[in-house]
């Protein structure tokens, strides 16, 4: 055999080996995957449904999928442009146009997905300048990194996010959302902002529960609620952002735009209806009028501008430095019509007409007691009218000023900057001043008007049926005679404890009797009663109703009142007073 033939034979024998080696060295061909049929009912299994290209290197632990890649996991469909699929753990890394879809209600869009099969947790990422988006019907959640626990149907973020529904927008540093129940929890720098174009609502908190179906928010940490009518500070509360109804607990504080502050154990407020209720040690402070209203229960109708307080109700007024403490079983305020006669000039003369205005009225009843260092008083009911600054006391009213007592069937007194200016007794009046022992200066008449300066009685006018008992002081400030007199009219002026001048007219009858021969029948006028045991002696004493005061009121036809127990309204509909996390 020639050398040439031998070489050809050798080459012929080596060709298969050379071709095989060349084939191993070149890149293996890409193939379209054939997806085997399998039981899809196993909801915790991940199935590769399709891909344009599948390839796998012997050294790789994953398959490379390219082109219109689709996976399913129960009702969830996951799509992407390409993926690395780890078949042993049913995990994947997905890239490009990533989406997760469940039915026609839940969609999640991202740029990258890392899914752990054993944990059933998907981590979704967005490229710079974009956001991961979860859409659940009319709810949209946006964040940079979104973690979705498919086993729990719970999605959450820890790098800041925003949730939006038709009613509100919520932002926070951390948050979680359950699409199936529509429940969301937000933590750290939480802000809820109403999307309403006709109203304003902002809630700031560090912990807030929210339901995107009911649009009800629950607050469980120090929070601030701001709307056009004021600000609320609370650590625990429930707010229905659709109906604007809220229930607040744990001594929450409401500050109105008019300068009022309300604190109570529980506060219920319907902003749309314009009324609120307070339960348990409520304190309503009015900084504009320098006053406080306290009680166990309170109701306020904002639209009617009326209020109701009961249960150890106490009104405190401190505008002039000295505080007035006023108590009654009930304190009510409301707007009332007030008619005023007005005379107007015209080319034809003076035309009289009536102008009807509204004024704010406060009433206190029953068993009214009040204390201030310069004046104290009791009655069964009291009415204050803002327009004329008149306080009217009804049913056995009694006033005390230092050692003087004023009583009658009714007492009206006018306030000037919270200081008494004058007192009017339109239907019988009696005043007495204790001198010493059994001796009292006394005056009575059909109508009585008392004038005050600096909180002290300075003048007294009596019109009709004047009766008088006086103990004139001698030059050495002692008393040694008693004067009894009657007349039609009287004017008296006073300076401190001293009676400066008394004028009676037109005719006066009377006697002056030395004390050492005066009979005790001369000591007192027929209707004399000294009510010292009824007088409030301290701020706390306004809550003590002495038996003598009860007897006074019962004698006047005012029996002891029954306890007033208002019915508590329900909290926000569908929300319990406490919620267990």
C-alpha positions in Angstrom: 0.0 0.0 0.0 1.3 3.3 -1.0 2.0 6.1 1.5 -0.8 8.2 0.0 -3.3 5.4 0.4 -2.2 4.8 4.0 -2.6 8.5 4.9 -6.1 8.5 3.4 -7.2 5.5 5.4 -6.0 7.1 8.6 -7.8 10.3 7.8 -11.0 8.4 7.1 -10.8 6.6 10.4 -10.3 10.0 12.3 -13.1 12.0 10.7 -15.9 10.8 13.1 -13.7 11.7 16.1 -12.8 15.1 14.7 -16.4 15.8 13.9 -17.5 14.8 17.4 -14.9 17.0 19.0 -15.8 19.9 16.8 -19.5 19.4 17.7 -18.6 19.4 21.5 -16.6 22.6 21.1 -19.3 24.6 19.4 -22.3 26.1 21.2 -25.2 23.7 21.7 -28.3 24.6 19.7 -31.3 26.5 21.4 -34.5 24.5 21.5 -38.1 25.3 22.2 -39.1 23.6 25.4 -41.8 21.0 25.4 -44.0 21.6 28.4 -45.2 18.2 29.8 -48.8 17.9 31.0 -49.1 18.0 34.8 -51.7 18.3 37.6 -52.1 22.1 38.2 -54.4 21.6 41.2 -51.4 21.7 43.6 -51.6 25.4 44.6 -48.2 25.4 46.2 -46.4 24.1 43.1 -44.8 26.3 40.4 -45.3 25.2 36.8 -43.4 26.4 33.7 -46.2 26.9 31.1 -44.2 28.3 28.2 -41.1 30.0 26.9 -39.7 30.6 23.4 -36.3 29.2 24.2 -34.9 27.0 26.9 -31.2 26.1 27.4 -29.1 24.7 30.2 -25.4 24.2 30.6 -24.1 21.1 32.4 -22.5 23.2 35.0 -25.5 25.5 35.7 -28.1 24.8 38.4 -30.8 26.6 36.5 -32.5 26.6 33.2 -32.3 29.7 31.1 -35.7 30.7 29.7 -36.1 33.4 27.0 -39.1 35.0 25.3 -42.7 35.3 26.6 -42.0 33.2 29.7 -45.1 32.1 31.7 -45.2 30.4 35.1 -48.3 29.5 37.1 -48.8 28.8 40.8 -52.4 28.0 41.6 -54.5 30.9 40.4 -51.4 33.1 40.1 -49.9 33.7 36.6 -46.3 35.1 36.5 -44.9 36.5 33.2 -41.5 37.9 32.2 -39.2 38.4 29.2 -36.5 36.0 30.6 -35.8 33.9 33.6 -33.4 31.6 35.4 -35.5 28.7 36.7 -34.3 26.4 39.5 -36.5 23.3 38.9 -35.4 21.4 42.0 -36.7 24.2 44.4 -39.2 25.6 42.0 -37.5 29.0 42.4 -36.7 31.6 39.8 -35.1 34.9 39.0 -37.3 36.8 36.4 -36.2 39.8 34.3 -38.0 42.4 32.1 -41.7 43.2 32.1 -42.3 41.1 35.1 -46.0 40.7 36.1 -48.1 38.6 38.5 -51.8 38.3 37.8 -54.6 36.7 39.7 -58.0 36.6 38.0 -59.1 40.0 36.8 -58.6 41.8 40.1 -55.0 41.6 41.3 -51.9 42.7 39.2 -48.3 43.3 40.3 -45.8 44.9 37.8 -42.0 45.1 38.3 -38.7 45.0 36.4 -37.2 42.1 38.3 -38.5 39.2 40.4 -36.7 36.8 42.8 -39.0 34.0 43.9 -38.1 31.4 46.6 -40.1 28.2 46.1 -39.6 26.8 49.6 -40.7 30.0 51.3 -43.3 31.0 48.6 -42.0 34.5 48.8 -41.6 36.8 45.8 -39.3 39.9 46.0 -40.0 42.4 43.2 -37.7 45.3 42.2 -38.1 48.3 40.0 -35.5 50.0 37.9 -34.2 53.5 38.8 -37.0 56.1 38.3 -39.7 53.5 38.3 -41.9 51.8 40.9 -43.2 48.3 41.6 -47.0 48.6 41.3 -49.7 46.4 42.9 -53.2 47.0 41.6 -56.1 45.4 43.4 -59.3 46.7 41.7 -59.4 50.4 42.7 -56.4 50.2 45.0 -52.8 50.9 43.9 -49.7 50.3 45.9 -46.3 51.7 44.7 -42.8 51.1 46.2 -39.2 50.5 45.1 -39.0 47.0 46.5 -42.1 44.9 47.2 -42.1 41.6 49.0 -45.1 39.3 48.5 -45.7 36.2 50.7 -48.0 34.1 48.4 -48.6 31.6 51.2 -50.1 34.3 53.5 -51.4 36.5 50.7 -49.5 39.3 52.3 -47.4 42.0 50.6 -45.2 44.4 52.3 -42.5 47.1 51.8 -39.7 48.5 54.0 -38.2 51.2 51.9 -41.2 53.6 51.7 -44.4 53.2 49.8 -47.7 54.8 48.7 -51.2 53.2 48.8 -54.0 55.0 46.9 -57.7 54.2 46.8 -60.7 56.4 45.7 -60.9 58.0 49.1 -57.4 58.5 50.4 -53.7 58.3 49.8 -51.5 56.8 52.4 -47.7 56.9 52.6 -45.3 55.4 55.1 -41.7 54.1 55.5 -43.0 50.5 56.1 -46.3 48.9 55.2 -48.2 45.7 54.5 -51.3 44.9 52.5 -53.5 41.8 52.3 -55.3 41.9 48.9 -57.9 39.3 49.8 -59.2 41.1 52.9 -58.2 44.6 51.8 -56.5 45.2 55.2 -53.4 47.3 55.4 -51.0 48.3 58.2 -48.6 51.2 58.0 -45.6 52.0 60.2 -43.2 54.9 60.7 -43.9 58.4 59.2 -47.5 57.4 58.2 -49.5 60.1 56.4 -53.2 59.7 55.3 -54.5 62.4 53.0 -58.0 62.6 51.8 -58.5 62.8 48.0 -61.8 64.7 48.4 -62.0 67.9 46.4 -64.6 69.4 48.8 -63.0 68.6 52.2 -59.6 68.3 53.9 -58.3 65.5 56.1 -54.8 64.7 57.1 -53.7 62.1 59.6 -50.1 61.7 60.8 -49.1 58.7 62.9 -46.4 56.1 63.4 -48.9 53.1 63.3 -52.1 53.0 61.4 -54.5 50.2 60.4 -56.6 50.9 57.2 -59.2 48.9 55.2 -59.4 49.8 51.6 -62.9 48.4 51.4 -64.5 50.4 54.2 -62.0 53.3 54.2 -61.8 53.1 58.0 -58.6 53.9 59.8 -57.5 52.7 63.2 -54.8 54.6 65.2 -52.7 52.8 67.8 -49.9 55.2 68.5 -49.6 59.0 69.1 -51.4 60.5 66.1 -52.5 63.9 64.8 -55.7 64.4 62.8 -56.2 67.7 61.0 -59.2 69.0 59.1 -60.8 72.4 58.4 -62.5 72.5 61.8 -59.6 71.6 64.0 -57.0 69.2 65.1 -57.2 65.9 67.1 -54.4 64.4 69.2 -54.9 60.7 70.1 -53.1 57.5 70.8 -56.0 55.3 70.1 -58.9 55.9 67.8 -61.1 54.9 64.9 -61.8 57.2 61.9 -64.3 56.5 59.1 -62.9 58.7 56.4 -66.1 58.3 54.2 -68.7 59.3 56.8 -66.3 61.5 58.8 -67.2 59.7 62.0 -64.6 59.1 64.6 -64.3 57.4 68.1 -61.3 58.4 70.2 -60.1 56.7 73.4 -57.5 57.2 76.2 -57.9 60.9 77.0 -57.7 62.1 73.4 -57.6 65.9 72.7 -59.7 67.8 70.2 -58.7 71.4 69.4 -61.2 73.4 67.4 -60.5 76.3 65.0 -62.4 78.6 67.4 -59.9 78.0 70.2 -61.8 75.3 72.2 -60.1 72.2 73.5 -61.9 69.0 74.5 -60.4 66.1 76.5 -62.2 63.0 77.7 -61.8 59.3 78.2 -63.8 58.6 75.1 -64.9 61.0 72.4 -67.4 60.3 69.6 -67.7 62.8 66.8 -69.8 62.9 63.6 -68.2 65.6 61.6 -70.8 65.6 58.8 -73.8 65.7 61.2 -71.9 68.2 63.3 -72.3 66.7 66.7 -70.0 65.0 69.2 -70.2 63.3 72.6 -67.6 63.0 75.4 -67.6 60.3 78.1 -65.6 60.2 81.3 -64.0 63.2 83.0 -64.5 65.5 80.0 -62.8 68.9 80.1 -63.9 71.5 77.5 -61.6 74.6 77.6 -62.5 77.8 75.8 -59.4 79.9 75.7 -61.2 82.8 74.0 -63.7 83.2 76.9 -61.3 82.0 79.6 -63.6 79.2 80.7 -63.7 75.5 81.3 -66.6 73.1 81.3 -66.2 69.7 83.1 -68.5 66.7 83.6 -68.9 63.0 83.2 -70.8 63.3 80.0 -71.1 66.0 77.3 -72.9 66.5 74.0 -72.3 69.2 71.5 -74.3 70.0 68.4 -72.1 72.1 66.2 -74.7 73.0 63.6 -77.2 74.2 66.2 -74.4 75.6 68.4 -75.7 73.8 71.5 -74.2 71.7 74.2 -75.3 69.5 77.2 -73.1 68.5 80.1 -74.1 66.4 83.2 -72.5 64.2 85.9 -70.6 66.5 88.3 -70.9 69.3 85.8 -68.7 72.2 86.6 -68.2 75.5 84.8 -65.0 77.4 85.6 -64.5 81.0 84.5 -61.1 82.6 85.1 -61.1 85.7 82.9 -60.4 88.2 85.7 -57.8 86.2 87.6 -60.2 85.0 90.3 -61.9 81.8 89.2 -65.7 81.2 89.4 -66.8 77.6 90.1 -70.4 76.9 89.0 -72.1 73.6 89.5 -75.5 72.1 88.6 -76.8 68.7 87.6 -77.0 69.9 84.0 -75.3 72.6 82.0 -76.8 73.5 78.6 -75.9 76.1 76.0 -77.8 77.0 72.9 -78.6 79.8 70.4 -81.9 81.7 71.1 -83.8 84.4 69.2 -83.7 87.8 70.8 -86.0 90.7 69.8 -84.7 94.3 70.1 -86.7 97.4 69.5 -84.9 99.8 67.1 -85.8 103.4 66.3 -84.6 104.6 62.8 -84.7 108.2 61.3 -86.3 108.7 58.0 -87.5 111.7 56.0 -91.0 111.2 57.3 -90.0 111.0 61.0 -88.9 108.3 63.3 -89.9 104.8 62.4 -89.9 102.1 65.2 -89.3 98.5 64.3 -88.1 95.3 65.9 -84.8 93.6 65.1 -84.5 89.9 65.7 -81.0 88.7 66.6 -79.7 85.5 68.0 -77.8 85.3 71.2 -76.0 82.5 73.0 -77.7 81.3 76.2 -76.5 79.0 79.0 -78.7 77.4 81.5 -77.7 75.4 84.7 -80.2 73.3 86.7 -81.1 71.9 89.1 -79.5 72.6 92.5 -77.2 75.3 91.3 -74.2 76.3 93.5 -71.3 78.6 92.7 -68.3 80.0 94.4 -65.8 82.8 93.8 -63.8 84.5 96.5 -65.9 87.7 96.3 -69.3 86.2 95.6 -71.2 83.0 96.2 -74.7 81.8 95.5 -77.3 79.1 95.3 -80.6 78.6 93.4 -82.5 75.8 91.6 -81.8 77.1 88.1 -79.8 79.8 86.4 -79.9 81.3 82.9 -77.1 83.4 81.3 -77.7 85.5 78.1 -74.6 86.6 76.3 -76.1 89.6 74.5 -76.9 91.6 77.7 -74.4 89.7 80.0 -77.3 89.0 82.4 -77.3 86.1 84.8 -80.8 85.2 86.1 -81.3 83.0 89.2 -84.7 81.3 89.7 -86.3 79.5 92.7 -85.1 80.4 96.1 -82.0 82.3 94.9 -79.4 83.5 97.5 -76.3 85.6 96.9 -73.5 86.3 99.4 -70.9 89.1 99.2 -68.5 89.1 102.2 -70.8 89.4 105.3 -73.9 90.4 103.2 -76.7 88.1 102.0 -79.2 88.9 99.3 -82.3 86.7 98.6 -85.6 86.9 96.9 -88.0 85.1 94.5 -85.6 85.9 91.6 -82.2 87.5 91.2 -80.9 89.0 88.0 -77.3 90.3 88.0 -75.3 91.8 85.3 -71.7 90.9 84.7 -69.1 93.2 83.3 -65.9 91.4 82.3 -66.9 88.5 84.6 -67.3 91.0 87.5 -70.7 91.6 89.0 -71.9 95.1 88.2 -75.5 95.1 89.6 -78.1 92.8 90.9 -81.8 93.2 90.4 -84.6 91.5 92.4 -87.7 92.3 90.4 -90.3 90.5 92.6 -89.4 91.0 96.3 -85.9 91.3 97.7 -84.3 90.8 101.0 -80.7 91.7 102.1 -79.0 91.2 105.4 -75.6 92.0 106.9 -74.3 90.3 110.0 -73.1 92.8 112.6 -72.4 90.6 115.7 -74.2 87.9 117.6 -77.9 88.0 116.9 -77.8 91.4 115.3 -78.2 91.9 111.5 -78.8 95.0 109.3 -81.8 94.1 107.2 -83.6 95.6 104.2 -86.6 94.3 102.2 -88.9 95.6 99.6 -91.0 94.9 96.5 -88.1 95.6 94.0 -84.5 95.9 94.8 -81.4 97.0 92.8 -77.9 96.6 94.2 -74.9 98.2 92.6 -71.3 96.9 93.0 -67.8 98.4 92.5 -64.8 96.2 92.5 -66.9 93.3 93.7 -68.3 95.2 96.7 -71.8 96.6 97.3 -71.8 100.4 97.0 -75.4 101.3 96.5 -78.9 99.8 97.1 -82.2 101.1 95.7 -85.6 99.7 97.0 -88.9 100.5 95.3 -92.1 99.8 97.2 -92.9 98.3 100.6 -89.6 99.2 102.2 -88.8 97.6 105.6 -85.6 98.3 107.4 -83.7 97.2 110.6 -80.4 99.0 111.2 -77.8 99.2 113.9 -76.1 102.6 113.5 -72.5 102.7 114.6 -71.4 105.1 117.2 -68.2 107.2 116.9 -66.3 104.4 118.7 -67.7 101.8 116.2 -70.0 100.3 118.8 -73.7 99.8 118.5 -76.2 100.6 121.3 -79.6 101.0 119.5 -81.8 99.4 116.9 -83.7 101.3 114.2 -86.9 99.9 112.8 -88.5 101.8 109.9 -90.9 101.5 107.0 -91.3 103.6 103.8 -92.1 103.5 100.1 -88.6 104.1 98.6 -85.0 103.8 99.8 -81.6 104.6 98.6 -78.5 103.6 100.6 -74.8 103.9 99.9 -72.1 101.8 101.4 -68.3 101.8 101.9 -66.9 98.4 102.9 -68.9 97.3 106.0 -70.0 100.8 106.7 -73.4 102.3 105.7 -72.6 105.8 104.6 -76.1 107.2 103.9 -79.7 106.1 103.9 -82.6 108.0 102.3 -86.2 107.0 102.7 -89.2 108.8 101.1 -91.8 110.2 100.8 -93.1 109.3 104.3 -91.3 107.2 106.9 -92.5 105.6 110.1 -90.1 104.0 112.6 -88.5 103.8 116.0 -85.1 103.9 117.5 -84.8 101.6 120.6 -81.8 101.2 122.9 -80.5 97.7 122.7 -80.6 97.1 126.4 -84.4 97.4 126.4 -85.1 96.2 122.8 -87.2 93.0 122.6 -86.0 90.2 120.3 -89.2 90.7 118.2 -87.5 93.9 117.0 -84.4 92.1 115.8 -85.8 90.5 112.7 -88.0 91.3 109.7 -90.9 88.9 109.2 -89.2 87.0 106.4 -85.7 87.0 107.8 -83.8 83.8 107.1 -80.0 83.6 107.4 -78.8 80.9 105.0 -75.3 80.5 106.3 -75.4 76.7 106.3 -76.3 76.7 102.6 -73.4 79.0 101.5 -70.6 77.4 99.4 -67.4 78.0 101.3 -64.8 76.6 98.8 -64.6 75.5 95.1 -65.2 71.8 96.1 -68.1 72.8 98.2 -70.2 73.5 95.1 -70.7 69.8 94.7 -72.1 69.4 98.3 -75.9 69.9 98.5 -76.7 70.5 102.2 -80.0 69.2 103.6 -81.0 72.7 104.3 -80.7 73.6 100.6 -82.8 70.5 99.7 -85.5 71.7 102.1 -85.4 75.2 100.6 -86.0 73.8 97.1 -88.6 71.3 98.1 -90.5 74.1 100.0 -90.4 76.1 96.7 -91.9 73.1 94.8 -88.7 71.7 93.5 -88.4 68.0 94.7 -85.0 66.2 94.6 -84.1 65.4 91.0 -83.5 61.9 89.8 -80.1 60.9 88.4 -79.6 61.9 84.8 -78.0 59.1 82.8 -77.8 59.9 79.1 -77.7 57.0 76.6 -74.3 56.5 75.0 -74.2 56.5 71.2 -72.5 53.7 69.3 -68.9 54.1 68.1 -68.1 54.1 64.4 -70.3 51.6 62.7 -68.8 48.1 62.4 -65.7 48.9 64.5 -65.4 47.5 68.0 -64.1 49.8 70.8 -60.9 47.7 71.0 -59.2 45.8 68.3 -56.9 42.8 68.9 -54.0 42.7 66.6 
